Amino acid sequence: MNLWLIPLFPLLGFLINGIWGRRFSKALVNLFAVGSVVASFAYVLWVLSALYPLTTAHTETYFTWIHSGSLQIGFDLTVDRLTAIMLLIITGVGLLIHIYSAGYMEHEGGYHRFFSFLNLFMFFMLLLVLASNFLLLFVGWEGVGLCSYLLIGFYFGEDFANNAGTKAFVVNRIGDFGFLLGMLLIVVHFGTLDFATIASAVASMPVEASAGVLTAITLLLFVGATGKSAQIPLFVWLPDAMAGPTPVSALIHAATMVTAGVYMIARAAFLYGHTPITLHVVALIGLFTAVMAATIGMTQNDIKRVYAYSTVSQLGYMFLGIGVGAYSDGIFHVMTHAFFKALLFLGAGSIIHGIGGEQDLRHMGGLRKYMPITFITLLAASLAISGFPGFSGFFSKDAILSAAYDYAPWMYWVGVITAGITAFYVFRAFFLAFFGDYRGHHHPHESPWVMTLPLIVLAVFSVGGGFLNVPNWLAPMFPNVEHGSPLLMWISAAVSILGIVIAYYIYILKPGTAESIAAATGPVYKLIDHKYYVDEIYGALIVRPVEAFSRTVLWKGADIAAIDGGVDGLGHRLRGIGAIFRQMQSGSIRNYATWVVLGSLLVLFVLGLAGGGR
Amino acid sequence: MNILLLTLFLPLAGFFVLLFLPRQSKSGWPVALIFSLAAFLSSLGLIGPAFSLPAQQSSAVDTMWVTNLNIHFHLAVDGISLWLILLTTLLIPIGIWISDTLIKERHNAFYALLLLFEFGLIGVFSAYDLFVFYVFWEVALVPMYLMVGGWGGARRGYAAVKFFVYTMAGSVMMLTSIIYLATKAGSFDYAQVLAALNSGTVTLSSTEQLWLFLGFLLAFAIKVPIFPLHTWLPITYSEAPAPATFLIAAVMSKMGAYGLIRFCIALFPNAAHKCADWIAVLAIIGIIYGALLAFVQPNLKRVIAYSSISHLGFIVLGIFTFEQQGADGAVYQMLAHGISTGALFILAGYLEHRRGSMEIADFGGVATPAPGLATAFMIAMLASVGLPMLSNFVGEYLVLQGAAFANFTWAAWAAVGVILSVVYMLWLYQRTFLGKTTSDTVSFRDLGGREWIAIAPLVVMMVWLGTYTQSFMPPVTAATHHLLEQSKMNLEIQVRNAAPHTDVRAQVLPAVAEAGR
């Protein structure tokens, strides 16, 4: 099937635009950048239709990447039903965002640079989901992290963008440290990194013998997932990542890259299925992240930051789903989230584009009159993320929540309350942006059709995406889970609608309520408004102590004073030698020649003569 | 004509030709380039024989040199030395190429020294006689000393002497060990000494082994360098002229690592196994210590210098895991580090040439006027921090995998270096290339065509080494496998010969079990 062609198209787009793009016209850059994704999308459709119904995985081996001793790692690609969904999300949503970007980035400098990085991202992301072993997955994993760094810092003249990019890369590396150790441990115990080989080895292992090791491996891999998918404790990079252009936030930091952690765990379900302890940790981390990020989302005034925290929160739901064993529901939510969250960001981008770069909700308002298409499509996305009955988020989120009820009822209730908070803050942003009177100083206008067309397509999927029965498609791959009664779905839907109503009351009916609530809750509000001071705590506990220790103790103390001081003390006694050598540095080639010839050949001659060699 | 001899003597011939050129002659540069490129082409001829006999000596030369001391002029190539020789012959022409602009005066003398340096390096990487090895070891040292002292920065005198004295101190210990060993074995020839030890005709007590091992180790550990013998490195790297820094970091540091894997573990396996824990711990300290110090350096060259200490720690760690993956990773990392750090130092040289300074605070926003330079630096930086699909990842991953087999705690600590490398390199990149362009950097020239010629081969190699390792790995893995087998075989003989009541067995058996896994 030549699966390698799928990632190859965007790679070529990257190379062409990266090397020659500076001299290209914008139309030509578009041709290669968007064209390569069109080609990739079309090829994915063709491959999937040819392989349908894909009841068994289809693997292709190309060449050996690393071979040392008994360890052999191949450049092998696999498509199965899980990969098929990810491929469609990445190339489909990716294509829409590429088209949208052609409009959004039109007036920005570095046009070819933007698109070459975006293509490079597509390459690595496709490689990540096609990989049939952990190390090749890790290639994509690190590669998307690199592109994320490059695109967050796209406006590299600005310090805040550079700081955000560096922070993202470093925090992700901390997660990758765990992932790397997990892989090392897998090889120590299984001698391979191939998914299929490990899966069959695990299946034949006695549970008692493997539980401890598998728990260690899965926890280490999960550390990697918390970095890539922005979960506690490594979520801190994602809100800052909004410094990048808005299409980047939509593609990388909402629809695709950040779901890589969820994908990875689903891919390694053959390991996680044997480790109930790890799954419990995954569920807890997911749930706590969902709650924490949702509460922060209530207080943010930057529209992109509101959506960023909602991404962290929704990713938490996905991990909750995986943790309670509902892998296919977690992946279902990955898909619906890709639709509505990409739409939220692209809609926010459309607003920002239409009012001269303003991102603060306090300077918006009344925009429904000026940008009707953005208004309608964002309404669809907001209803979808809130879990309004019939919209896509309703099906996927409530599948996760009812599976959680079966696992532990308290998790369900916490999840439902979080869903209410989510509906509240998403509609808070929606009402602040589109209702009331315009509070800014620009002339709002609707975006051009290249930007609104992707919005409309995504809106269609945000509304109807829930009817694509992903859990049923994935049923052969994952163990079956019990779901609670249908009543649970209606309870959570009711709570979500309550959240919307409260937002309507506070921000439309009684403006000014928000301020009095903020004043009334005082310290709690301040704590949440400052994002629980997590950045400050990390800075004070880790970053600054390490730097101070390195500078004063290691460098000035150990390296210069202790070690080198000791050596120089010895050296001073040998100063005479140095003086002699300095005499030799007269700068004359003939002198050097003399010394060099003497120095290097004297020994040879003397020995040759004295020893009487042949 | 033996292809190895040709490769070895072409640079020496070039050296003599340059000596007799008039001082102001403009033909020094093309002459030096021609000789070094000829050596490179000639060295390509080593690949075929080495691939067919990777674990044995190919392209060998063996003549009696000093009969009554039994010194052989014995050179040969195996899967390990092959790539180090090619690394040398690839990088020396690049060094000559960049010296044209980065060296300000006495060009012809500088080129001559570069060629002599190449002669020494090729000799070191192919010597199969301990005495010949020692001679080449010193031949490589002298021209580098002169380059640092004669063309370096403001504190070049101090740097050169420090470099020379440090290295000589180690060399003397190695020479002592060599002479003792040769006296005992009756020959300086490495193959003969090894055969004598393996067959049991010559036995060394465990105390003798330990002291001889330490003698060799000191010389190699200084050269690599292993913590805490590293303090010559930052001053030498930052004071040396750019082409010399490039070559010290890219190839000279590999002399020590090569010595460790070729001589230390093969000749003295018992002592090496006994000391492995300590050396691995020092290597890990070096990995983390170098990274933390790189983070707080205010000078660009010093950041890369300390980062080198960190990366070289991986090589030493890999060797002393006594695992196939560890040894393969160590050799691969030697090549990868040579290419990526070499590229970083060349680019640092170009930056210094434009700005007249290496203080990071004097830069900022360079990416705007010089996007090509920024891109090239980015690629080299990404290779250096171990991004998959680029050169260093393969080596680092295999070293960590070997370490995980030997002792998982080692792997966990060493992997901390992987996090830290991103911290200091991104921080460096941000302050140098990103942000607002200052009045000092606004007129920065981008990389010119001639500068791209120096960088482009290295970029190609970074991608090639990272993506298609089968072009390089087969002879390496065969040779390291042979070496590891050899060190095991020697161990068993030692155990068999040891009297039952001694404690050797108790100490050695766990190591055998570990190595055999």
HADDOCK unambig.tbl for C-alpha pairs under 7 A between the chains (distance, minus, plus):
assign (segid A and resid 65 and name CA) (segid B and resid 467 and name CA) 6.77 0.50 0.50
assign (segid A and resid 65 and name CA) (segid B and resid 468 and name CA) 6.00 0.50 0.50
assign (segid A and resid 65 and name CA) (segid B and resid 469 and name CA) 6.07 0.50 0.50
assign (segid A and resid 65 and name CA) (segid B and resid 470 and name CA) 6.94 0.50 0.50
assign (segid A and resid 66 and name CA) (segid B and resid 469 and name CA) 6.08 0.50 0.50
assign (segid A and resid 68 and name CA) (segid B and resid 324 and name CA) 6.77 0.50 0.50
assign (segid A and resid 68 and name CA) (segid B and resid 325 and name CA) 5.67 0.50 0.50
assign (segid A and resid 68 and name CA) (segid B and resid 328 and name CA) 6.85 0.50 0.50
assign (segid A and resid 68 and name CA) (segid B and resid 477 and name CA) 6.37 0.50 0.50
assign (segid A and resid 69 and name CA) (segid B and resid 324 and name CA) 5.74 0.50 0.50
assign (segid A and resid 69 and name CA) (segid B and resid 325 and name CA) 6.52 0.50 0.50
assign (segid A and resid 139 and name CA) (segid B and resid 388 and name CA) 5.24 0.50 0.50
assign (segid A and resid 139 and name CA) (segid B and resid 389 and name CA) 6.98 0.50 0.50
assign (segid A and resid 142 and name CA) (segid B and resid 387 and name CA) 6.85 0.50 0.50
assign (segid A and resid 156 and name CA) (segid B and resid 434 and name CA) 5.50 0.50 0.50
assign (segid A and resid 156 and name CA) (segid B and resid 435 and name CA) 5.69 0.50 0.50
assign (segid A and resid 157 and name CA) (segid B and resid 365 and name CA) 7.00 0.50 0.50
assign (segid A and resid 157 and name CA) (segid B and resid 434 and name CA) 6.16 0.50 0.50
assign (segid A and resid 157 and name CA) (segid B and resid 435 and name CA) 4.13 0.50 0.50
assign (segid A and resid 157 and name CA) (segid B and resid 436 and name CA) 4.85 0.50 0.50
assign (segid A and resid 158 and name CA) (segid B and resid 435 and name CA) 5.56 0.50 0.50
assign (segid A and resid 158 and name CA) (segid B and resid 436 and name CA) 6.91 0.50 0.50
assign (segid A and resid 159 and name CA) (segid B and resid 435 and name CA) 5.76 0.50 0.50
assign (segid A and resid 162 and name CA) (segid B and resid 430 and name CA) 6.82 0.50 0.50
assign (segid A and resid 166 and name CA) (segid B and resid 426 and name CA) 6.38 0.50 0.50
assign (segid A and resid 170 and name CA) (segid B and resid 422 and name CA) 6.37 0.50 0.50
assign (segid A and resid 170 and name CA) (segid B and resid 423 and name CA) 6.20 0.50 0.50
assign (segid A and resid 173 and name CA) (segid B and resid 419 and name CA) 5.55 0.50 0.50
assign (segid A and resid 174 and name CA) (segid B and resid 419 and name CA) 5.99 0.50 0.50
assign (segid A and resid 177 and name CA) (segid B and resid 415 and name CA) 6.52 0.50 0.50
assign (segid A and resid 177 and name CA) (segid B and resid 419 and name CA) 6.80 0.50 0.50
assign (segid A and resid 181 and name CA) (segid B and resid 412 and name CA) 6.70 0.50 0.50
assign (segid A and resid 184 and name CA) (segid B and resid 401 and name CA) 5.61 0.50 0.50
assign (segid A and resid 184 and name CA) (segid B and resid 404 and name CA) 6.27 0.50 0.50
assign (segid A and resid 188 and name CA) (segid B and resid 404 and name CA) 7.00 0.50 0.50
assign (segid A and resid 188 and name CA) (segid B and resid 405 and name CA) 6.05 0.50 0.50
assign (segid A and resid 550 and name CA) (segid B and resid 292 and name CA) 5.62 0.50 0.50
assign (segid A and resid 550 and name CA) (segid B and resid 293 and name CA) 5.95 0.50 0.50
assign (segid A and resid 550 and name CA) (segid B and resid 296 and name CA) 6.80 0.50 0.50
assign (segid A and resid 551 and name CA) (segid B and resid 296 and name CA) 5.80 0.50 0.50
assign (segid A and resid 555 and name CA) (segid B and resid 293 and name CA) 6.04 0.50 0.50
assign (segid A and resid 564 and name CA) (segid B and resid 231 and name CA) 5.70 0.50 0.50
assign (segid A and resid 578 and name CA) (segid B and resid 161 and name CA) 5.81 0.50 0.50
assign (segid A and resid 585 and name CA) (segid B and resid 150 and name CA) 6.18 0.50 0.50
assign (segid A and resid 589 and name CA) (segid B and resid 23 and name CA) 7.00 0.50 0.50
assign (segid A and resid 589 and name CA) (segid B and resid 109 and name CA) 5.56 0.50 0.50
assign (segid A and resid 593 and name CA) (segid B and resid 19 and name CA) 6.49 0.50 0.50
assign (segid A and resid 600 and name CA) (segid B and resid 139 and name CA) 5.54 0.50 0.50
assign (segid A and resid 607 and name CA) (segid B and resid 66 and name CA) 6.96 0.50 0.50
assign (segid A and resid 608 and name CA) (segid B and resid 65 and name CA) 6.97 0.50 0.50
assign (segid A and resid 608 and name CA) (segid B and resid 66 and name CA) 6.32 0.50 0.50
assign (segid A and resid 611 and name CA) (segid B and resid 66 and name CA) 4.93 0.50 0.50
assign (segid A and resid 611 and name CA) (segid B and resid 67 and name CA) 6.33 0.50 0.50
assign (segid A and resid 611 and name CA) (segid B and resid 68 and name CA) 6.26 0.50 0.50
assign (segid A and resid 612 and name CA) (segid B and resid 66 and name CA) 6.38 0.50 0.50
assign (segid A and resid 612 and name CA) (segid B and resid 67 and name CA) 6.89 0.50 0.50
assign (segid A and resid 613 and name CA) (segid B and resid 64 and name CA) 6.85 0.50 0.50
assign (segid A and resid 613 and name CA) (segid B and resid 65 and name CA) 4.92 0.50 0.50
assign (segid A and resid 613 and name CA) (segid B and resid 66 and name CA) 4.54 0.50 0.50
assign (segid A and resid 613 and name CA) (segid B and resid 67 and name CA) 5.60 0.50 0.50
assign (segid A and resid 614 and name CA) (segid B and resid 65 and name CA) 6.50 0.50 0.50
